[in-house]
Amino acid sequence: MSSGHSLDTSPAADRIQFERLRAMSPEQRGAILTALTLTVQELALAGLRQRYPVATEDELWLRLAVRRLGADVVQRVTGWTGGDP
């Protein structure tokens, strides 16, 4: 993407998308960012539920934290080492 354009989107479509984004208020852009972040979080949790079907919700959140922050940070903050939370 060194050209500034998406690899899977035409330059014309990119221009339209960026024009629309620039026309939005910061609050509107923030709402979109929040919605996308929550969607990615839910997808990650769904994947963890499939991988660890007997895990509690607390354990799933800890495993998500490990993916985001690293095991060392999660262990230091929570004491959790990957066993039972």
C-alpha positions, 0 to 999 in steps of 0.5 A: 500500500505504499502508493496510498491506495488499498490493494483490493480497491480501485483508486476511484473507490478509494477517493470516494471512501476518503471523501466520505470519511473526511466529511464525517465529524470526529464523533462519527469517525469515532463511532465507526472505529468503536464499532469495528473494534468491538466487532474484531473483539467479538470475532477474536472471542468467538475463535477463542470459544472454539479453541477452548470450548470449556473455558469460562468467560473470565478465562476467554477474556484473559486469553484475549488479553494475552493476545493483545498485551502478551503473556508476561504483561497479563501474568504480571497484572493478574497473576494468571499463567494460562491455567485456571484464572 
